[in-house]
Amino acid sequence: MSLNNSFYHITSRSGSSFTIRFNPAHPIFTGHFPGYPIVPGACLVQIAQELLSVLVGSPVRFITIRNLKFKQPITPDIEVRYIFGENKITIEDLEFNNYAHFAASYLCVDTDV
């Protein structure tokens, strides 16, 4: 299930980077966590997979994820940028504060299977 256009939406794209904004009214934030909502790490990885699919023009699945590091929580009011480098995916805010990074290998998947 895609999170795009319900949990987040793409506000801009420049080359291999995407800027996104979260939907703070999404029900996931009522349980994660009441009174102090943060974006779940699993959702951040899922978003990376979805954005990478847009970047390569085909659905992808991560095969491995290495060196995943969440440096600080992301709240739904923060607009973030996903940057896809040669061997690294970085999540930062628009002031270049680094929130997370990881390396991943992926496989393009056939949507007819």
C-alpha positions as CSV (number, residue, x, y, z in Angstrom):
1,M,0.0,0.0,0.0
2,S,1.4,3.4,-1.0
3,L,1.7,6.1,1.6
4,N,1.9,8.8,-1.1
5,N,-1.0,11.3,-1.2
6,S,-2.4,10.0,2.1
7,F,0.5,10.0,4.7
8,Y,2.7,12.4,2.7
9,H,2.9,14.2,-0.6
10,I,5.7,15.3,-2.8
11,T,6.1,19.1,-2.9
12,S,9.1,19.2,-5.3
13,R,11.7,17.2,-7.1
14,S,15.2,18.3,-8.2
15,G,17.3,15.7,-9.9
16,S,17.7,12.8,-7.4
17,S,16.1,14.6,-4.4
18,F,12.5,14.9,-3.4
19,T,11.0,17.3,-0.9
20,I,7.9,16.0,0.9
21,R,5.4,17.2,3.4
22,F,3.5,14.9,5.9
23,N,-0.2,14.9,6.5
24,P,-0.4,15.7,10.2
25,A,-4.1,14.6,10.3
26,H,-3.2,11.1,9.2
27,P,-4.5,8.5,11.7
28,I,-1.0,7.0,12.2
29,F,0.0,10.0,14.3
30,T,-2.8,9.5,16.8
31,G,-1.1,6.3,18.0
32,H,2.5,7.3,17.3
33,F,2.5,9.0,19.8
34,P,-0.4,10.8,21.5
35,G,0.5,14.3,22.4
36,Y,3.9,14.1,20.7
37,P,3.4,12.7,17.2
38,I,6.5,11.4,15.3
39,V,7.0,9.8,11.9
40,P,7.6,6.1,12.4
41,G,10.9,4.8,11.1
42,A,9.2,2.1,9.1
43,C,7.2,4.8,7.3
44,L,10.4,6.7,6.5
45,V,11.9,3.6,4.9
46,Q,8.7,2.9,3.0
47,I,8.7,6.5,1.7
48,A,12.3,6.1,0.5
49,Q,11.3,2.9,-1.4
50,E,8.3,4.8,-3.0
51,L,10.4,7.8,-4.0
52,L,13.2,5.5,-5.4
53,S,10.5,3.9,-7.5
54,V,9.6,7.3,-8.9
55,L,13.3,8.1,-9.5
56,V,14.1,4.9,-11.4
57,G,10.7,4.7,-13.2
58,S,9.8,1.3,-12.0
59,P,8.5,-0.2,-8.7
60,V,11.4,-1.3,-6.5
61,R,11.9,-3.4,-3.3
62,F,14.8,-3.0,-1.0
63,I,16.9,-6.2,-0.8
64,T,19.2,-5.0,2.0
65,I,19.3,-1.9,4.2
66,R,22.7,-1.2,5.8
67,N,23.8,1.3,8.4
68,L,20.4,2.7,9.1
69,K,20.7,5.6,11.6
70,F,17.9,7.8,12.9
71,K,19.6,10.8,14.4
72,Q,16.5,12.6,15.8
73,P,12.7,12.2,15.6
74,I,10.8,13.7,12.7
75,T,7.5,15.4,13.6
76,P,4.7,15.7,11.0
77,D,5.2,19.5,10.8
78,I,8.7,19.2,9.3
79,E,9.1,19.3,5.6
80,V,11.9,16.9,4.7
81,R,14.1,16.2,1.7
82,Y,15.1,12.7,0.6
83,I,18.5,12.7,-1.2
84,F,19.4,9.7,-3.2
85,G,23.2,9.4,-3.6
86,E,25.2,6.7,-5.3
87,N,25.5,4.6,-2.1
88,K,23.4,6.5,0.4
89,I,19.9,7.8,1.1
90,T,19.8,10.9,3.3
91,I,16.7,12.4,5.0
92,E,17.2,16.0,6.0
93,D,15.1,19.1,6.6
94,L,15.2,22.2,4.4
95,E,17.9,23.8,6.7
96,F,20.2,20.8,6.1
97,N,19.7,19.2,9.5
98,N,20.4,15.5,9.0
99,Y,17.6,13.3,10.5
100,A,18.5,9.9,9.1
101,H,20.7,8.1,6.5
102,F,21.2,4.6,5.3
103,A,22.5,2.5,2.4
104,A,20.3,0.1,0.5
105,S,20.3,-2.2,-2.4
106,Y,17.2,-2.7,-4.4
107,L,15.6,-4.8,-7.1
108,C,13.1,-3.6,-9.7
109,V,10.0,-5.7,-9.4
110,D,7.5,-6.7,-12.1
111,T,4.0,-5.3,-11.3
112,D,2.4,-8.2,-13.3
113,V,3.6,-10.9,-10.9
